[in-house]
Amino acid sequence: MAFNMVASHAVWPMENDAIFGLAAKAKEAIDKYGKENVIDSTLGALVDDDGNLICLDTVYSELKSLPNAAIAAYAQVAGQADFLEAVQDACFKEYRPKAYIKAVATPGGTGAVRHSIWNYTEPGDSILVCDWFWSPYVTISEEFGRTVTNYEFFNDKGEFNITSFKEKFESLIDRQKRLVTVLNTPANNPTGYSLSDEEWDEVLDIAKEKAKDPDNKIIFMVDVAYIDYADKDRRKFFAKFSNLPENILILIAYSMSKGYTMYGMRSGAIIGVSSNEEIAKEFYYTCMHANRANWSNGTRGAMSVMTSIAKDPAKRKAYEEEVAKYRTMLKKRANAFVKSAEECGLKILPYRDGFFVSIPCNNAKQLSDELIKEKLFVVALKKGLRFAVCAVSEDKCKIAPAKIKEVMDRYK
């Protein structure tokens, strides 16, 4: 038996993050063979056609113009008041729900996920997540002694599998009487799928039916990390969170990593939406307490950037135009990949928005390893491969599907 100094709940496999490890291998290949000869689709960050990280000029010119004190000073534990207003506006835009809404600053969307799972589940509870998911949902759940139950994201027609969702949702809520359901939409990581307004209606109808039992506590954690690179009308679903039963609580994980390209500054917010004012107030103070207990407060400089841009119409317009430019670039890359996949017969999951496209397969790790030999780096997941169109030029997005298909055919 191994000798451990850490407590039993903190014993985990001694392994590095697989995606960042693969990214390091891709960098080595670029250094050896030249970036023109390597396709690196590993990390979920916007990269230009020359392989350089895209950092929004409007954001970083604003950051560099701030007084030192606006960057260095402590923020309020819950976040600066003007930031908490600005982040709600940035998230909802014209589709703000008719409800009581509160926000608390977090270190990126990850902090919001952390608060949702810790504050709204009991030890031993299971969180409901689709079977194509961002792996830290599991990491965070396991850290807190929770488990994850998966429903099938897609049915045989390549549509959102509302039947599987309903079955798993009802089973868990009947057993636990409280349930956190994670919905990473729009622009799901890793598939690029976005729930339609009609699919949202179906999801909420199921929840409203179970909410008729007043003992049920239903929490939707909606991870919108990639929302600023989805089609503009994807925000319409927010309005559906108006006037929900009081035992349905909406928690939104909003990140500044993608929309503001502030990946390393770790800023975002958890936004609570409730028809009950006391529940919204409880949410605010619970998450503020969790902030103090974990990271004390957030990144003041990032908050200052968002509020400065939000308050100045000219700056806001320039920022929105810059984001729109890169949203168009991303869409062109994704369209090129999807079209080429169709032409060469590579099966992919339905893509609507965002940074990633996914290719279902049974032997993902073997295929990923073989593709490295072809100087193509793609992330292996449990159910397939994830290709980051955000990090690959349009020209390379055109040729990548055929390369992947060739290797897949070789190892059928």
Secondary structure, DSSP 8 states (H G I E B T S, - for coil): ----SS-GGG-------HHHHHHHHHHHHHHHH-GGG-EEE-SSS-B-TTS-B---HHHHHHHHHS-HHHHHS---TT--HHHHHHHHHHHHGGG--SSEEEEEEESHHHHHHHHHHHHH--TT-EEEEESS--THHHHHHHHTT-EEEEE-SB-TTSSB-HHHHHHHHHHHHHHHSEEEEEEE-SS-TTT-----HHHHHHHHHHHHHHTTSTT-EEEEEEE-TTGGGS-GGGGGGGGGGTT--TTEEEEEEEEHHHHT--GGG--EEEEEEESSHHHHHHHHHHHHHHHHHHTSS--HHHHHHHHHHHH-HHHHHHHHHHHHHHHHHHHHHHHHHHHHHHHHT-------SSSEEEEE-S-HHHHHHHHHHTTEEEEE-SSEEEEEGGGS-HHHHHHHHHHHHHHHHHT-
